[in-house]
Amino acid sequence: MQNILIIGATSAIAEATARIYAAEGAKLFLMARNEGRLTAMAADLKIRGAESVTTAPFEANALDTHQELLERAHKAMGSFDIVIIAHGTLGSQKAAESSVEETMRELHTNAISTIALLTRLANMMEKQQHGTLAVISSVAGDRGRPSNYVYGTAKAAVTTFSEGLRARLFKKGVHVLTIKPGMVDSPMTAGIELPGMLLAKSEQVAQDIVKGIEKGKDVLYTPWYWKFVMIGVIHLPGKVFKKTAL
């Protein structure tokens, strides 16, 4: 039985991951904004085999509430074997371009709040000297593309922060996994025109995450082919790249 904390638990990827761990008899602590969805999830996960499911409302940008919530989760479970940070928003790039407030909101939700959580969790897990801290970043953070550079900037910050944290916590017996999904068929991407051949199901991504944690991977591109897609994007010459609409 594993003690697993999932933050942003009602996201499609997080819920699919929680179902896998529930079937393995894990003890789950779920945090998310939507309390109604959390309650429904808890009931479903118990039916699927979870040892226990505890829930708590969570507001990503209320940074001053994070420590108390994390301590409550830690006390309820005794220790963290796995922590998954999965909250975030996919705002409008066009809206952000015309609004400083919108840009700051997206950066705060997708970068600052995540970094705040990682800082607090790192200190807690360093003391227990074991466990995995898995954070969902994105392939969008690999290069600033005109179609989503505000979101990409936030995810690049998370990726860089996680890399430094990985090197720090490795020496303390704690594993840090950076998860970089490509385009996923989920409520977050609803209404956005995306190429079907590159669109993954959240269940597929969840399976990759579980396997990545088990194998002790440092960075996980999911599905696997996004690693090679992004190699092409990263190495596209600047003179050509700036003319694209990627």
LOVO-927187 format. One record per residue (C-alpha): residue in three letters; x, y, z. Coordinates in steps of 0.05 Angstrom, whole numbers. Layout:
<recs>
<rec aa="ALA" X="X" Y="Y" Z="Z"/>
...
</recs>
This chain:
<recs>
<rec aa="MET" X="0" Y="0" Z="0"/>
<rec aa="GLN" X="27" Y="68" Z="-19"/>
<rec aa="ASN" X="10" Y="136" Z="10"/>
<rec aa="ILE" X="-5" Y="182" Z="-49"/>
<rec aa="LEU" X="-21" Y="256" Z="-49"/>
<rec aa="ILE" X="-50" Y="285" Z="-113"/>
<rec aa="ILE" X="-57" Y="361" Z="-120"/>
<rec aa="GLY" X="-103" Y="384" Z="-175"/>
<rec aa="ALA" X="-136" Y="316" Z="-170"/>
<rec aa="THR" X="-197" Y="331" Z="-213"/>
<rec aa="SER" X="-156" Y="343" Z="-276"/>
<rec aa="ALA" X="-166" Y="289" Z="-328"/>
<rec aa="ILE" X="-94" Y="263" Z="-323"/>
<rec aa="ALA" X="-95" Y="264" Z="-247"/>
<rec aa="GLU" X="-161" Y="227" Z="-242"/>
<rec aa="ALA" X="-138" Y="173" Z="-291"/>
<rec aa="THR" X="-74" Y="165" Z="-250"/>
<rec aa="ALA" X="-113" Y="161" Z="-185"/>
<rec aa="ARG" X="-155" Y="104" Z="-214"/>
<rec aa="ILE" X="-92" Y="63" Z="-228"/>
<rec aa="TYR" X="-67" Y="72" Z="-158"/>
<rec aa="ALA" X="-136" Y="58" Z="-128"/>
<rec aa="ALA" X="-137" Y="-9" Z="-163"/>
<rec aa="GLU" X="-71" Y="-24" Z="-129"/>
<rec aa="GLY" X="-101" Y="-10" Z="-60"/>
<rec aa="ALA" X="-66" Y="56" Z="-48"/>
<rec aa="LYS" X="-83" Y="105" Z="7"/>
<rec aa="LEU" X="-102" Y="170" Z="-29"/>
<rec aa="PHE" X="-106" Y="243" Z="-7"/>
<rec aa="LEU" X="-137" Y="287" Z="-61"/>
<rec aa="MET" X="-136" Y="363" Z="-66"/>
<rec aa="ALA" X="-174" Y="405" Z="-117"/>
<rec aa="ARG" X="-217" Y="466" Z="-124"/>
<rec aa="ASN" X="-282" Y="431" Z="-141"/>
<rec aa="GLU" X="-307" Y="399" Z="-77"/>
<rec aa="GLY" X="-366" Y="366" Z="-111"/>
<rec aa="ARG" X="-322" Y="331" Z="-161"/>
<rec aa="LEU" X="-275" Y="310" Z="-105"/>
<rec aa="THR" X="-331" Y="277" Z="-67"/>
<rec aa="ALA" X="-354" Y="240" Z="-129"/>
<rec aa="MET" X="-282" Y="219" Z="-144"/>
<rec aa="ALA" X="-272" Y="193" Z="-74"/>
<rec aa="ALA" X="-333" Y="148" Z="-78"/>
<rec aa="ASP" X="-311" Y="121" Z="-145"/>
<rec aa="LEU" X="-240" Y="108" Z="-123"/>
<rec aa="LYS" X="-262" Y="70" Z="-62"/>
<rec aa="ILE" X="-304" Y="24" Z="-106"/>
<rec aa="ARG" X="-243" Y="14" Z="-150"/>
<rec aa="GLY" X="-203" Y="-12" Z="-91"/>
<rec aa="ALA" X="-170" Y="47" Z="-55"/>
<rec aa="GLU" X="-152" Y="32" Z="17"/>
<rec aa="SER" X="-178" Y="101" Z="36"/>
<rec aa="VAL" X="-192" Y="167" Z="2"/>
<rec aa="THR" X="-188" Y="234" Z="39"/>
<rec aa="THR" X="-204" Y="300" Z="4"/>
<rec aa="ALA" X="-191" Y="373" Z="17"/>
<rec aa="PRO" X="-209" Y="437" Z="-21"/>
<rec aa="PHE" X="-149" Y="470" Z="-53"/>
<rec aa="GLU" X="-139" Y="538" Z="-84"/>
<rec aa="ALA" X="-74" Y="541" Z="-123"/>
<rec aa="ASN" X="-64" Y="616" Z="-117"/>
<rec aa="ALA" X="-79" Y="620" Z="-42"/>
<rec aa="LEU" X="-6" Y="608" Z="-26"/>
<rec aa="ASP" X="-16" Y="622" Z="48"/>
<rec aa="THR" X="-62" Y="562" Z="55"/>
<rec aa="HIS" X="-14" Y="510" Z="25"/>
<rec aa="GLN" X="28" Y="494" Z="85"/>
<rec aa="GLU" X="-32" Y="477" Z="130"/>
<rec aa="LEU" X="-62" Y="433" Z="76"/>
<rec aa="LEU" X="3" Y="395" Z="64"/>
<rec aa="GLU" X="13" Y="384" Z="138"/>
<rec aa="ARG" X="-58" Y="358" Z="144"/>
<rec aa="ALA" X="-45" Y="309" Z="88"/>
<rec aa="HIS" X="21" Y="287" Z="117"/>
<rec aa="LYS" X="-11" Y="276" Z="186"/>
<rec aa="ALA" X="-68" Y="236" Z="155"/>
<rec aa="MET" X="-21" Y="189" Z="119"/>
<rec aa="GLY" X="42" Y="190" Z="162"/>
<rec aa="SER" X="88" Y="200" Z="102"/>
<rec aa="PHE" X="86" Y="214" Z="27"/>
<rec aa="ASP" X="107" Y="157" Z="-18"/>
<rec aa="ILE" X="85" Y="194" Z="-81"/>
<rec aa="VAL" X="63" Y="266" Z="-91"/>
<rec aa="ILE" X="34" Y="287" Z="-158"/>
<rec aa="ILE" X="24" Y="361" Z="-174"/>
<rec aa="ALA" X="-25" Y="365" Z="-231"/>
<rec aa="HIS" X="-63" Y="431" Z="-226"/>
<rec aa="GLY" X="-61" Y="485" Z="-279"/>
<rec aa="THR" X="-98" Y="524" Z="-332"/>
<rec aa="LEU" X="-91" Y="532" Z="-407"/>
<rec aa="GLY" X="-110" Y="604" Z="-418"/>
<rec aa="SER" X="-117" Y="643" Z="-482"/>
<rec aa="GLN" X="-52" Y="666" Z="-512"/>
<rec aa="LYS" X="-88" Y="722" Z="-549"/>
<rec aa="ALA" X="-121" Y="746" Z="-484"/>
<rec aa="ALA" X="-54" Y="747" Z="-449"/>
<rec aa="GLU" X="-22" Y="787" Z="-505"/>
<rec aa="SER" X="-71" Y="844" Z="-494"/>
<rec aa="SER" X="-75" Y="840" Z="-418"/>
<rec aa="VAL" X="-18" Y="845" Z="-368"/>
<rec aa="GLU" X="-67" Y="820" Z="-315"/>
<rec aa="GLU" X="-84" Y="758" Z="-355"/>
<rec aa="THR" X="-11" Y="743" Z="-367"/>
<rec aa="MET" X="6" Y="750" Z="-293"/>
<rec aa="ARG" X="-54" Y="706" Z="-274"/>
<rec aa="GLU" X="-30" Y="651" Z="-320"/>
<rec aa="LEU" X="41" Y="655" Z="-296"/>
<rec aa="HIS" X="19" Y="654" Z="-223"/>
<rec aa="THR" X="-27" Y="594" Z="-231"/>
<rec aa="ASN" X="19" Y="552" Z="-275"/>
<rec aa="ALA" X="87" Y="571" Z="-247"/>
<rec aa="ILE" X="88" Y="609" Z="-181"/>
<rec aa="SER" X="36" Y="567" Z="-145"/>
<rec aa="THR" X="71" Y="503" Z="-168"/>
<rec aa="ILE" X="139" Y="527" Z="-147"/>
<rec aa="ALA" X="111" Y="547" Z="-79"/>
<rec aa="LEU" X="83" Y="477" Z="-70"/>
<rec aa="LEU" X="148" Y="444" Z="-93"/>
<rec aa="THR" X="188" Y="486" Z="-43"/>
<rec aa="ARG" X="144" Y="465" Z="16"/>
<rec aa="LEU" X="140" Y="392" Z="-6"/>
<rec aa="ALA" X="215" Y="388" Z="-18"/>
<rec aa="ASN" X="228" Y="408" Z="54"/>
<rec aa="MET" X="178" Y="358" Z="80"/>
<rec aa="MET" X="203" Y="300" Z="38"/>
<rec aa="GLU" X="276" Y="317" Z="52"/>
<rec aa="LYS" X="262" Y="304" Z="125"/>
<rec aa="GLN" X="230" Y="236" Z="112"/>
<rec aa="GLN" X="286" Y="219" Z="62"/>
<rec aa="HIS" X="244" Y="178" Z="14"/>
<rec aa="GLY" X="188" Y="184" Z="-37"/>
<rec aa="THR" X="174" Y="211" Z="-106"/>
<rec aa="LEU" X="155" Y="283" Z="-122"/>
<rec aa="ALA" X="123" Y="283" Z="-192"/>
<rec aa="VAL" X="103" Y="349" Z="-225"/>
<rec aa="ILE" X="66" Y="359" Z="-290"/>
<rec aa="SER" X="102" Y="409" Z="-334"/>
<rec aa="SER" X="92" Y="408" Z="-410"/>
<rec aa="VAL" X="127" Y="402" Z="-477"/>
<rec aa="ALA" X="105" Y="475" Z="-484"/>
<rec aa="GLY" X="162" Y="494" Z="-438"/>
<rec aa="ASP" X="216" Y="467" Z="-485"/>
<rec aa="ARG" X="214" Y="528" Z="-531"/>
<rec aa="GLY" X="176" Y="593" Z="-533"/>
<rec aa="ARG" X="127" Y="584" Z="-590"/>
<rec aa="PRO" X="82" Y="641" Z="-614"/>
<rec aa="SER" X="19" Y="601" Z="-604"/>
<rec aa="ASN" X="28" Y="592" Z="-529"/>
<rec aa="TYR" X="90" Y="627" Z="-503"/>
<rec aa="VAL" X="57" Y="652" Z="-439"/>
<rec aa="TYR" X="36" Y="582" Z="-418"/>
<rec aa="GLY" X="103" Y="557" Z="-444"/>
<rec aa="THR" X="141" Y="607" Z="-401"/>
<rec aa="ALA" X="106" Y="582" Z="-339"/>
<rec aa="LYS" X="121" Y="510" Z="-355"/>
<rec aa="ALA" X="193" Y="526" Z="-371"/>
<rec aa="ALA" X="200" Y="555" Z="-302"/>
<rec aa="VAL" X="171" Y="492" Z="-271"/>
<rec aa="THR" X="217" Y="448" Z="-312"/>
<rec aa="THR" X="280" Y="487" Z="-292"/>
<rec aa="PHE" X="260" Y="490" Z="-219"/>
<rec aa="SER" X="246" Y="415" Z="-219"/>
<rec aa="GLU" X="314" Y="401" Z="-250"/>
<rec aa="GLY" X="350" Y="438" Z="-194"/>
<rec aa="LEU" X="306" Y="406" Z="-142"/>
<rec aa="ARG" X="320" Y="337" Z="-170"/>
<rec aa="ALA" X="395" Y="346" Z="-160"/>
<rec aa="ARG" X="385" Y="372" Z="-90"/>
<rec aa="LEU" X="337" Y="318" Z="-66"/>
<rec aa="PHE" X="372" Y="259" Z="-100"/>
<rec aa="LYS" X="424" Y="264" Z="-46"/>
<rec aa="LYS" X="369" Y="256" Z="6"/>
<rec aa="GLY" X="336" Y="195" Z="-24"/>
<rec aa="VAL" X="278" Y="233" Z="-57"/>
<rec aa="HIS" X="262" Y="224" Z="-130"/>
<rec aa="VAL" X="237" Y="284" Z="-172"/>
<rec aa="LEU" X="201" Y="268" Z="-237"/>
<rec aa="THR" X="185" Y="322" Z="-289"/>
<rec aa="ILE" X="126" Y="301" Z="-332"/>
<rec aa="LYS" X="120" Y="333" Z="-401"/>
<rec aa="PRO" X="54" Y="314" Z="-435"/>
<rec aa="GLY" X="40" Y="334" Z="-506"/>
<rec aa="MET" X="-30" Y="349" Z="-529"/>
<rec aa="VAL" X="-81" Y="311" Z="-488"/>
<rec aa="ASP" X="-155" Y="300" Z="-503"/>
<rec aa="SER" X="-185" Y="331" Z="-440"/>
<rec aa="PRO" X="-233" Y="386" Z="-415"/>
<rec aa="MET" X="-172" Y="432" Z="-413"/>
<rec aa="THR" X="-164" Y="427" Z="-489"/>
<rec aa="ALA" X="-238" Y="426" Z="-506"/>
<rec aa="GLY" X="-255" Y="475" Z="-562"/>
<rec aa="ILE" X="-183" Y="479" Z="-586"/>
<rec aa="GLU" X="-168" Y="453" Z="-656"/>
<rec aa="LEU" X="-114" Y="401" Z="-648"/>
<rec aa="PRO" X="-85" Y="349" Z="-696"/>
<rec aa="GLY" X="-119" Y="283" Z="-680"/>
<rec aa="MET" X="-57" Y="241" Z="-696"/>
<rec aa="LEU" X="-18" Y="275" Z="-640"/>
<rec aa="LEU" X="-76" Y="276" Z="-589"/>
<rec aa="ALA" X="-67" Y="228" Z="-531"/>
<rec aa="LYS" X="-119" Y="200" Z="-482"/>
<rec aa="SER" X="-110" Y="218" Z="-409"/>
<rec aa="GLU" X="-111" Y="144" Z="-391"/>
<rec aa="GLN" X="-50" Y="133" Z="-435"/>
<rec aa="VAL" X="-13" Y="190" Z="-402"/>
<rec aa="ALA" X="-32" Y="164" Z="-333"/>
<rec aa="GLN" X="-3" Y="96" Z="-349"/>
<rec aa="ASP" X="62" Y="129" Z="-372"/>
<rec aa="ILE" X="65" Y="169" Z="-307"/>
<rec aa="VAL" X="57" Y="108" Z="-263"/>
<rec aa="LYS" X="111" Y="71" Z="-303"/>
<rec aa="GLY" X="157" Y="132" Z="-301"/>
<rec aa="ILE" X="152" Y="135" Z="-226"/>
<rec aa="GLU" X="165" Y="60" Z="-219"/>
<rec aa="LYS" X="226" Y="64" Z="-264"/>
<rec aa="GLY" X="254" Y="126" Z="-229"/>
<rec aa="LYS" X="255" Y="168" Z="-292"/>
<rec aa="ASP" X="279" Y="240" Z="-286"/>
<rec aa="VAL" X="241" Y="268" Z="-345"/>
<rec aa="LEU" X="181" Y="236" Z="-379"/>
<rec aa="TYR" X="154" Y="256" Z="-447"/>
<rec aa="THR" X="85" Y="227" Z="-456"/>
<rec aa="PRO" X="65" Y="198" Z="-503"/>
<rec aa="TRP" X="136" Y="177" Z="-519"/>
<rec aa="TYR" X="138" Y="207" Z="-589"/>
<rec aa="TRP" X="135" Y="278" Z="-562"/>
<rec aa="LYS" X="208" Y="272" Z="-543"/>
<rec aa="PHE" X="225" Y="267" Z="-617"/>
<rec aa="VAL" X="174" Y="320" Z="-638"/>
<rec aa="MET" X="206" Y="369" Z="-590"/>
<rec aa="ILE" X="277" Y="353" Z="-612"/>
<rec aa="GLY" X="256" Y="377" Z="-680"/>
<rec aa="VAL" X="223" Y="440" Z="-652"/>
<rec aa="ILE" X="282" Y="456" Z="-606"/>
<rec aa="HIS" X="334" Y="449" Z="-662"/>
<rec aa="LEU" X="296" Y="488" Z="-715"/>
<rec aa="PRO" X="341" Y="547" Z="-733"/>
<rec aa="GLY" X="318" Y="614" Z="-704"/>
<rec aa="LYS" X="314" Y="646" Z="-773"/>
<rec aa="VAL" X="264" Y="593" Z="-794"/>
<rec aa="PHE" X="229" Y="585" Z="-726"/>
<rec aa="LYS" X="208" Y="658" Z="-721"/>
<rec aa="LYS" X="171" Y="652" Z="-787"/>
<rec aa="THR" X="128" Y="593" Z="-763"/>
<rec aa="ALA" X="61" Y="593" Z="-730"/>
<rec aa="LEU" X="77" Y="536" Z="-682"/>
</recs>
